[in-house]
Amino acid sequence: NPWISAPLLPSSGGALQPGPIQPPQASYAQGSTAVLQCPLQSGNIQDYNVFWFQQKPSKSPAFILKHANNGKIDQSSSFGARFVPIRDADTNAYVLQIQKVQTDESATYFCLAEGDYFQTAVSGSGTRLIKPESSDVHALCLVEDFYPGLIEIKWSAAGKDITEGVTSGQVTLNGDGTYTTSSILTVSRDFFNSVNPIQCSVSHESSGSKTERKLPTEREGEVV
């Protein structure tokens, strides 16, 4: 059965707890090793699975890998061995190393830990990436371990379907034969706080299962 996580990231950098303390951007020369930090300000990194995604401008988010809390790594075939996940106990941080980083790997990289959604960025050739405007809020639905690989993810607000601002991720084959996919919703902060509830619905036709997840609002104290 699929499971769903629908966390939030205000573009100003806050997040659902446990929250990250991350730079909004990073710059690395081509051929060097890019090091993306995803520290937790509460909770223990050993207690959570961590997922890494890459999103290029106007492209769907792409699943890079899952680093389970038991140490197991499930990596997408689209990303090679240069993408290395690390748990740094000294700083209580998840780390993604991109060895011999290339210019075309300039992108936004998302770190997802047990229903919490963080953001950082890396660029090749020393190009700096621009921090997103603080007027937007992003929500991520992540569905993993489903089979077969046909699944539908929908967003709605106050019972009405949302089609604008939705970016669908790739359906990625896991090592055990199941699949993982995701969907990102981008809305203005005003819309996010004025329309309730906003929720993500996942339908898996083959199993007949349907899962819905309502997003908490800033007014409910879930976003800091």
C-alpha positions in Angstrom: 0.0 0.0 0.0 1.2 3.5 -0.7 1.9 5.9 2.1 1.8 9.7 1.8 3.7 12.5 3.3 2.5 16.1 2.7 4.9 18.5 4.5 5.4 22.2 3.9 8.3 24.5 3.3 7.7 28.3 3.4 10.3 29.8 1.1 11.6 31.9 3.9 13.3 28.7 5.1 11.1 27.4 7.9 9.7 23.9 8.0 7.7 21.4 10.0 9.7 20.0 12.9 12.2 18.6 13.0 13.4 21.7 11.1 16.5 22.3 9.1 19.1 25.1 9.4 20.3 25.4 5.9 21.8 28.0 3.6 19.4 29.0 0.9 22.1 28.5 -1.8 25.5 27.0 -2.4 28.1 27.4 -5.1 30.7 24.9 -6.3 33.2 24.8 -9.2 32.7 22.1 -11.8 34.7 19.0 -11.0 34.7 19.6 -7.2 32.7 17.8 -4.6 29.5 19.6 -3.7 28.4 19.0 -0.1 24.7 19.7 0.7 23.9 19.9 4.4 20.5 19.1 5.9 20.9 19.6 9.7 18.0 19.0 12.1 17.4 21.5 14.8 15.5 18.9 16.8 15.2 15.2 16.7 18.0 12.7 16.0 19.0 12.0 12.4 19.4 8.3 13.2 15.7 8.0 13.8 14.5 9.1 10.4 14.7 7.9 6.8 16.0 10.6 4.5 15.1 11.1 0.8 16.9 13.4 -1.6 15.3 14.9 -4.7 16.6 17.1 -7.5 14.5 19.7 -9.3 15.7 21.7 -12.3 13.8 24.9 -13.4 10.5 24.0 -15.2 11.2 20.3 -14.6 9.6 17.6 -12.5 11.3 16.7 -9.2 13.5 13.7 -9.7 14.0 11.1 -6.9 17.8 10.6 -6.2 17.9 8.2 -3.3 16.5 7.0 0.0 18.9 6.6 2.9 17.0 4.5 5.5 17.6 4.7 9.2 19.0 1.2 9.1 21.7 2.3 6.6 20.2 0.8 3.5 20.4 3.0 0.4 17.9 2.8 -2.5 19.2 4.8 -5.4 17.5 5.8 -8.6 19.2 4.4 -11.7 19.1 7.9 -13.1 21.7 9.1 -10.6 25.1 7.3 -10.4 27.5 6.5 -7.6 28.7 10.1 -7.5 25.7 11.0 -5.4 26.6 9.8 -1.9 24.4 10.1 1.2 26.0 10.5 4.7 24.7 10.8 8.2 26.9 13.2 10.2 26.3 12.4 13.9 28.6 15.3 15.1 26.4 17.9 13.5 23.1 15.9 13.5 22.9 16.5 9.8 22.0 14.6 6.6 24.6 15.2 3.9 24.5 14.6 0.2 27.8 14.6 -1.6 27.9 15.1 -5.3 31.4 14.1 -6.4 32.9 15.7 -9.5 29.8 17.9 -9.8 28.8 19.0 -13.3 27.4 22.3 -14.5 24.2 20.6 -15.7 23.6 19.5 -12.1 22.8 23.1 -11.1 19.4 22.6 -9.5 17.4 22.8 -6.3 18.0 19.8 -4.1 15.3 18.8 -1.6 15.9 16.8 1.6 12.9 15.0 3.0 13.1 13.4 6.5 10.0 11.5 7.7 7.4 13.9 6.6 9.6 17.1 6.8 10.7 18.9 3.7 13.8 21.1 3.4 15.6 22.8 0.6 19.1 23.8 -0.4 20.8 24.3 -3.8 24.0 23.5 -5.6 25.4 24.9 -8.8 28.3 24.0 -11.1 31.0 26.4 -12.4 30.6 28.7 -9.4 27.1 30.0 -10.5 25.0 31.1 -7.6 21.4 30.2 -7.4 18.7 32.7 -6.4 16.8 32.1 -3.2 13.1 31.6 -3.8 10.7 34.5 -3.1 9.3 34.3 0.4 5.7 34.8 -0.8 5.4 31.2 -1.9 4.7 28.0 0.1 5.6 24.5 -1.3 4.0 21.2 -0.3 5.3 17.8 -1.2 3.3 14.5 -1.5 5.6 11.5 -1.5 4.3 8.0 -2.2 6.6 5.0 -2.0 6.5 1.2 -2.0 3.5 0.8 -4.4 3.0 -1.7 -7.1 2.2 -1.8 -10.0 3.5 1.7 -11.0 0.2 3.4 -12.0 -0.9 5.9 -9.4 -2.8 9.2 -9.4 -2.0 12.2 -7.1 -4.4 15.1 -6.9 -4.4 18.4 -5.0 -7.5 20.1 -3.8 -8.4 23.2 -1.8 -11.8 23.5 0.0 -13.0 20.5 -2.0 -12.0 21.9 -5.5 -9.3 20.4 -7.6 -6.0 22.4 -8.0 -4.3 22.0 -11.3 -2.0 25.1 -11.5 1.3 25.1 -9.6 1.5 21.3 -9.6 4.7 19.6 -10.6 4.6 15.8 -11.0 7.6 13.8 -10.2 8.9 10.7 -12.1 7.7 7.3 -11.2 10.9 5.6 -10.0 11.5 1.8 -9.8 12.9 0.8 -6.4 15.4 -2.0 -5.8 12.7 -4.3 -4.4 10.4 -3.9 -7.5 8.1 -1.4 -6.0 7.8 2.2 -7.1 8.2 5.8 -5.7 6.8 9.0 -7.0 6.0 12.5 -5.8 4.1 15.7 -6.5 4.9 19.3 -5.5 2.3 22.0 -5.1 3.4 25.7 -5.1 0.9 28.3 -4.0 1.1 31.8 -2.6 1.3 32.3 1.1 -2.0 34.3 1.1 -3.8 31.4 -0.7 -2.3 28.9 1.6 -3.6 30.7 4.7 -7.0 31.7 3.3 -8.2 28.5 1.7 -8.8 25.5 4.0 -8.3 22.6 3.8 -5.6 22.0 1.2 -5.0 18.3 0.8 -3.3 15.7 -1.3 -5.2 12.6 -2.4 -3.5 9.4 -3.7 -5.4 6.8 -5.6 -3.9 3.4 -6.5 -6.3 1.7 -8.8 -4.8 -1.7 -8.8 -5.1 -2.1 -5.0 -8.2 0.0 -4.7 -6.6 2.1 -2.0 -7.1 5.9 -1.5 -5.1 8.0 0.9 -5.8 11.7 1.8 -3.6 14.0 3.8 -4.7 17.5 4.9 -2.0 20.1 5.2 -1.8 22.1 8.5 -1.8 25.9 8.2 0.6 28.4 9.7 -2.2 29.5 11.9 -2.3 26.0 13.4 1.3 26.5 14.5 2.8 23.8 12.4 5.0 26.0 10.3 7.7 28.0 12.0 
